[in-house]
Amino acid sequence: MMRELYTQVIMDHYQRPRNRGELERADLEEHLLNPLCGDEVTVYANLSGGKVADVKFDGRGCSISQASASMMTERLMGKSCEEAEAEIGRFKDMMVGKEGFPETDDLAALKGVIKYPSRIKCATLAWTAFQLGLEGR
Amino acid sequence: MYGVEEIRRDFPILDRRIDGNRLIYLDNAATSQKPRQVIRALTEYYERHNANIHRGVHRLAEEATAAYEEARQKGARFLGAPDTTGLIFTRGTTESINLVAYAWGRKFLGEGDEVLLTEAEHHSNLVPWQLTARATGAKLRFVPILEDGTLDLEGAERLMGARTKLVGCIHASNVLATINPVERLAELAHDAGALMLVDGAQSAPHLPVDVQALGCDFFACSGHKMLGPTGVGALWGRPEILEEMGPFLGGGEMIREVHLDHSTYNDLPYKFEAGTMNIAQAVGLGAAVDYLGERGMENVREHEKQLGEYAFRRLSEIEGIEIYGPKKDRTGLVSFSLPEVHPHDLSQLLDEEGIAIRSGHHCAQPLMRRLGVAATARASFHLYNTEEEVDALVDALVRAREFFGAFSGAKP
């Protein structure tokens, strides 16, 4: 049943996003558009002492893209840049079935997306933006 | 003699079930389904007549050539062209417009010249002109869209002048459901000494089209949106203009005489058909226009007009819905958005009920920006859709909205 995709966790992050907004004078700011659907997201981060000291996102799009961005901010907050990069790599591997989903994390709610290849890009949008931002530094 | 139930029986795919639900296919502006007459034409071609065309001197080559050229005649008749000279087979609307932008544009456009398009163009009638403008120094200008989604004809008149060399316009909008006054635009273009190109991707499948009555110089359309196979479409051009144009793709068939350092080109329309064409698909398209012709394009238009109006009325009943485009004189499609549900989530929820709609920017990003939205949902109809299917869509939309609404009330 497809409605399983829209779990309570996803809808909660979508309708009450964590860390939504802009960061002024951010060390990392990256805007990314999904050309397939027009969804867009901008990620911001303050990186001090090699750590993700603060992270925010802004954007508009479907529940999957926005909920995933919200989860990402929770996941990356406080991590070192290297850890953040590894975290993003792991998440992207999860979305293509190369890595298992953590059982106890909100991220597990995105597992259902794998079944819908056209939506995977929605789920990885913010993560890719953050990755590009880290690479661009 | 237009019976929608009888028509539906000709489309095998309409018997498909999606997770146990009957398929309700409302994505016809993207591509239409195919009647068995078209599928049979493809199969028969491959099973009985397949050969390369125009040069073989054996039975199959003769038969394949005859079938391909017969399809050209059918296509020309369907579009109201005086004969087949100007009817060029292409891969579809996109290739047709690229052909004009390249073979006409790069030869005849220069610094200071202008191509006048509209704000509502599909990317296929915008990006080819951007490429040509960059190569030639010509400028692109755009006729505005009014608040109600119709074209600003007065604006068009003001924008036309001695610099205008070509006017290009989408005949029927794939987002707004408008039918643009291309006859009037053609008059204005000709008064300004410019050519008129009509993007007929969304009109040829749904309205009676007569390129001579439209007064256009180029008309582009796609076979797959008009019950035909993918991979084939057409460009009709006024032969005297096509004659003056350089070639588009070089290779076999488009030549007359080839030397190591130069070549002369074949007569129309072959000059623009390089390499082995999509022969079977062209034959299939011939069967598709036969099918449409037998049902009568006036009848197809009437059916879809009523269905479009019915859908507009029923969807308007949904509280908070926004429907794009004018209130009347619409084609059979409706673009809309619901405040709480993103179009992508909407089409996924509808898919679960077997209802196929489109969501996204519909390859018209500048128009989306003009409308102030990132994406819309779109239900688009064809000759086999019914009011019951519209009712099912409306019910599903209401359920999708309740589904999302239920979460809004949930505790964080």
Chai-1 contact restraints between the chains, C-beta under 6 A:
chainA,res_idxA,chainB,res_idxB,connection_type,confidence,min_distance_angstrom,max_distance_angstrom,comment,restraint_id
A,M2,B,E352,contact,1.0,0.0,6.0,A-B,restraint_1
A,M11,B,F407,contact,1.0,0.0,6.0,A-B,restraint_2
A,Q15,B,S408,contact,1.0,0.0,6.0,A-B,restraint_3
A,R16,B,P412,contact,1.0,0.0,6.0,A-B,restraint_4
A,C37,B,H344,contact,1.0,0.0,6.0,A-B,restraint_5
A,C37,B,G360,contact,1.0,0.0,6.0,A-B,restraint_6
A,C37,B,A375,contact,1.0,0.0,6.0,A-B,restraint_7
A,G38,B,H361,contact,1.0,0.0,6.0,A-B,restraint_8
A,G38,B,A374,contact,1.0,0.0,6.0,A-B,restraint_9
A,G38,B,A375,contact,1.0,0.0,6.0,A-B,restraint_10
A,R60,B,A374,contact,1.0,0.0,6.0,A-B,restraint_11
A,C62,B,H342,contact,1.0,0.0,6.0,A-B,restraint_12
A,C62,B,H344,contact,1.0,0.0,6.0,A-B,restraint_13
A,C62,B,D345,contact,1.0,0.0,6.0,A-B,restraint_14
A,S63,B,D345,contact,1.0,0.0,6.0,A-B,restraint_15
